[in-house]
């Protein structure tokens, strides 16, 4: 219990996490349920169709969510970062696979015990509902990306999404962190790897971005990036 307390007190993203809705004794009760877990790069947190026994709050690192199509192809449905919640399930099994992109730490909660706690602390259930709404909004944004935008608009929108998520976590956006691979980006945007690489090169030549390295991209003109994302 002491280790758990120390980790919670030292949490750098406490205001962004699931438990931020609670205080005092309420937070103590929630903390008694959680286990701090770690995952290596490319390790699976849970598989699609597994029993949804746990829910997770990411505290560091990044996660990709994906589904496998009937023909074996992969569709990445989202990326999660510190402060994000995962494992929400309408039924008794997970609807997607979650995999660590880089080393990940998370708070893990037993689902059934957490749901029982909702009856005592309505604010916690409200916080969960808010996160579910955010997840739905992200899914709707991706539907727009896949259905209506050109390759350049998709890549610009993706970079803006990363920048805004970074800003939300209180980080500098001078350099946009891109922890996922070009293959991951392609599977998220519904493009080929070659198209993603070619589009990034084109944006660099147009002085819209600067490719600092494979994991960091500088948006030279954020306004230009926003215009591209909107098809202007």
N, C-alpha and C positions, 0 to 999 in steps of 0.2 A: 504493500500500500504506500509506503514511503517513497518508493521509486516512482510510482505513478504520480504522486503529488508533486514531486520535484519536476517531472517532465511537463506536467500541466502548467505549473507556475512559470516555467522557463519558455513556454510556447510563444514564438515570435508572431504567430498569426492568430492569436486567441480571438481577436475581434472578428475574424472572418470565418471561424469554425462553427460547426453545428452547435456546440455547447455555449456559444456566446449569448444565447437567449436566457440562460439561467445564471443565478447568483447565489452566493452563500450556501445554505443547506441544500438547495436544489441542485447546485453544481456538484456538491459533494456526493449526492445520491447518484447522479449520472456518472461521475468519475469512478464510482465503485463497480460500474458495469464494464468499463472499457479495458482493453488490453492494447498496449503499444506494440505494433508489429512493423517489421522491416522486410523489404523485398529487393532482391538484386535486379539489375538491368535485365530486361527481356523475360523476367519470370512472370508467371501467371498468378494473378490475385484470386480470380475465380473464373470458371468456365461457364459458357452459355448452357442452360438447361440443368445446371447443378442446383441442388436445394439452396434456396436463399436464406441460409441460416444467420448470416451476418450482414451488417451494413458498415460502411467505412467512411471516415473523414480523413482526406489526404492532408498531411501536415508538411510534407516536403517532397520534391520530385514531381514527376509528371506521368500520367497514365493514358493509355489509348483504349478506347472501347470499340469492339468490332463484332460483326456477325459474319458467319460463313454462309455463302449462298449454296444452293443445291449443286451447282457445278464446281464447287471448290473455291470459287473466287471469294475474296475478302472485301467487305465494305466497312471501312472505319466510320463509326457514327459520331465520335466525339473525342475530345482531348480534355483531360482534367488536370488541375494544378493544385498547389497548396491552398487549402480552404474549401475545396470542392468536396461534395458528398457523392458516394457511389454505392450501388447495391440496392437501390430502391426497386421493389418488385411488386407488381399488382397481384401476381399469383404466388405460388410457393417455390418458383424456380427463377433463376436469373435469366433475363432476356437477351443478354449479350456477354461476351468475354471481356475481362479487364486484364490488361497486361502492363507491367511497368516499363516505361521507355528508358528510364534511368533509375538509379537507386531511389526507392520510395519509402517513406515512413508514413504510417497512418494510425489513427485510433480506430479500433475494431469493436463494434457493439453487437452483442447477441440480439437478433431481431425481435424475438418474442418478448424478452425481458424489457427491451426498449419500448415496445408497443404498450406493455403494461404500465410503463412509467408515464406514457401520454395521458392516462386517466388522472394522474396526480398533478401533472404539470402541463396544462393546456398551452402554455407559451412554447413548450418544446414541440408540440404537435404543429403549432402555427409555423414555427421555424422550418420544420420538415416540409410543410405544405409549400412554403416560399421557395425552398430548394427544388421541389418537384416542378413548380411553375417555371423556374429558371431553366430546368432541364428541358421542359416542353418548348420554351422559347428558342433554345439552342437548336432543337430538332427542326423547328420551323425555319430557322435561318439556314440550316443546311439544305433543306428542301428547295429553298430559293436558289442557293448556290448551284445545286445539281441540275435544276430544271431550267433556269432562265438566263444564266450568266455565261459570258464568253470565258475562255481560258484566262485571259489577262484580268478580267473582272473577278474571277474566282480567286486567283492568286493574290490580288490586291486586297480583296475582302478577308482572305485568310490572314495575311500579315497584319491587317488592322485589328482583327479579332485577337491575335496574340498580343499586340501592343496594348489594347484596352484591358485585357486580362492581367497583363503585367502591371499596368497603372493601378488597377483595382487592388493588387496586392501590395501597393505602396512602393513599387520598384521604378527606377529610372527607365524611360522608354527611348533614350538616345540610341541604344542598341537593342533590337528585338531578339529575344532569346528564342531559338528554334531547336528544341531538343529532339524533335522527331526527325526521322529520315525522309529523304525525298520520296521514297516508296510509300511511306505512311501518308505524306501530304497528298500524293497522287490518289491513293485509295480513299482518302477523305473527300477530295474534290471531284472524284470521278474522272480523272485524267490519267494519262500515261506518265511514267517517270520522265521520259524524254520531253514531253510537253511542259511539265513543271520546270525542268532545268532550262529549257529554251525560253520560257516566259520570264524566269528570273534573270537570265542573261539579257533579255530584251529590256527589262526594267532597269537593269544596271546601265546599259548603253544609253538609255534615255535620261540617265541621271536622276531617276526617281528613287533608287535605292543604291546602297553600297554593300557589296558582299564582303564583310570583314573576314569571315571564315564560314565553315559549313553550319555552325551552330549560332551565329550572330549576324543579323542583317540590320544595317542602319537605314532608316527611312529619311533620305535627304530632304524630300518634300512631302511632309505628311498630308498637306492639302491636295497635292497631286495624286497621292495614293488614294485619298478619299474620293476624289473625282473619278478616278479609274474604277473604283469599286462600285460607284453609282452609274457607270457607263457614260460619263460626261466627257 
